[in-house]
């Protein structure tokens, strides 16, 4: 619905405007995207569980992105940025898989 | 990333309360967030696929790559200077070899002319000696050869015999034999050298021409600007003398 339309609108906007990523943002953007995806999957799962709350979604979305970026930032400062990025992606990936499994059970009853 | 945080995933789903008050505002906010996500995904995907592999790397990796490239460039530069040096070395030694070879060829040619192993041409004289009284001896012809040699003749021929350092003249049965070849009358000499000097040397008062005339013969010298001695000798093999270096 709104979310799907917004996603499509955002993708189209990104393809049309073709902005270049600022250098300082380059290491954080992929991590932030993965973190936001995690929040989105969590939101979809919550909606299917009928416990979706807009406020929780917004807060978790933003905090996920900020915390992921912060972890990578600190990792870069400590000289372990690459490893921490991998760690964040792994953890978020596991969560996304868990949420995806829950969503799948809801949709297909399997 | 500890276990408690893993469970904070759930707070998204946990609250069951529906705050209907700001529903529209929340929907707009969610839409904006999702749109930003889509935007970021599109930008990141494009960035990742378009830009070359280096721009996405972090500082540490870039420094490592730069180090590698620098080390490689240093190695290649070293290689270049090594190869240039060896090229220079080979060029100079090649020049030296060429000079040595040229000098050796010149020496071989000079020695070949002296030994009579190669044909020779140049200015010189032809000498015709008649001997109606058959009074000339081998040593008289040897005198002529010596006179020519003394006057600087570089290559000589008697009849069909090339004269060299080992040429001998002997008397045999009233005839004169040079290196085993019986010479016929009139004796024909060909000598390459300074023709005027050779002519003068032969016709010097009291010289060989006078000696021949005293025996009733005749010695005629013809100066030529261009003579060719095509008769050659085999290269003498030294059986005992070995070159020492």
Interface residues (C-beta under 8 A of the other chain):
Chain A: X2 X3 X5 X6 X7 X8 X9 X10 X11 X12 X13 X14 X15 X18 X19 X20 X21 X26 X27 X29 X30 X32 X33 X36 X37 X38 X39 X40 X42 X43 X45 X46 X49 X50 X51 X52 X53 X54 X55 X56 X57 X58 X60 X61 X62 X76 X79 X81 X82 X87 X88 X91 X95 X98 X99
Chain B: X1 X6 X9 X11 X12 X13 X14 X15 X16 X17 X18 X19 X22 X23 X26 X27 X29 X30 X31 X32 X33 X34 X35 X36 X37 X38 X39 X40 X41 X42 X43 X44 X46 X47 X48 X55 X56 X58 X59 X60 X61
